[in-house]
Amino acid sequence: MAEFDTVHSGAHTQDAAIDQGLRAHMNKVYGLMSAALLATFALAYMVAQSPAAQQVLLVPPIVYAVIFGPLAFVLVANFAFERLSVASINMIFWAYAALTGVSLSVIFIMFSMSSVIMGLLYTAVAFLGLSLTGYLTKRNLGPIGQVATMMAWGIVAIAMFSFFTGGMGAAGAWWMNLAILGVFAVLTATSTQDIKNTYLGARYQGGQEAELFLEKAAIIGALQLYISFIAMFRSIMFLFMPRD
C-alpha cells in the first residue's frame, strides 16, 4: 500500500508539473501573439499617417515584398522547422509581423479609427471564444483542422491568381472575405488545440530535445494564432465595417 501511495503521489506531482508547464506555454504563445499584434497595428498606423512611407513601402517593387514576403516566411518556417534555430524562427516571426503591419496600413487608410477599433473588438471577442473552445473541447479537431488548412492554401492560391489576373470584382471579393472569415475561425480553434497537444506530447516524451522543440513550437504556435487573428480582422473590416 505504501508503495502504491508513493507511485500515485509521484504521478500526481508529474501531472501537476505538466499542467503548470502547459499554462506557462500557452501564456508564452498568447504573449508573443499579443506583442506581435501590438507591433503590427502600431506600424500600420504609422505608415497610414505618413504619405512619405506609403510612397516607399506601398509601391513597386517593395510592395511585392510586403505582399509575398509573409507567404515565403510561412513556407520556410513550416518546411525548415527542424533545421532552424530558435533565433531564426523568432526573426521570421517578427519579420512577418512587420510586413503585415505595412500591408495592414491600407485598413487604417480606408477606414475611420472608430471602425478599426470596432473591428478589433469584434475580432478579439470572436478569437477569444474560438480559442477557448479549441483549448477546452475534448473532441479531436485534427481532421477538421486538416480540411481548414487545405482550404486556407486554396484561398491563397485563388488570391494569387486573382492578383496576377486583375482582380475578382466586388462580389468575388465579398465571397472571398466570407470564406476567409469562416476558414480562419475554424483554424483558430484547431490551432489552439494543436498547440496544447503539441506541448503535452513533447512533455510526456521529455528530455533536452523537448525543451528546444517547445521553444520553437511556442513561436510557431503564436504565428499560427496571429495569422488567424489578422485574417479574421481583415475580413470583418471589409465585410461589416463602413468605409471612410
Secondary structure as GFF3:
##gff-version 3
##sequence-region A 1 244
A	DSSP	alpha_helix	2	48	.	.	.	ID=ss1
A	DSSP	alpha_helix	51	57	.	.	.	ID=ss2
A	DSSP	alpha_helix	62	79	.	.	.	ID=ss3
A	DSSP	alpha_helix	86	110	.	.	.	ID=ss4
A	DSSP	alpha_helix	113	136	.	.	.	ID=ss5
A	DSSP	alpha_helix	142	165	.	.	.	ID=ss6
A	DSSP	alpha_helix	169	205	.	.	.	ID=ss7
A	DSSP	alpha_helix	208	240	.	.	.	ID=ss8
###
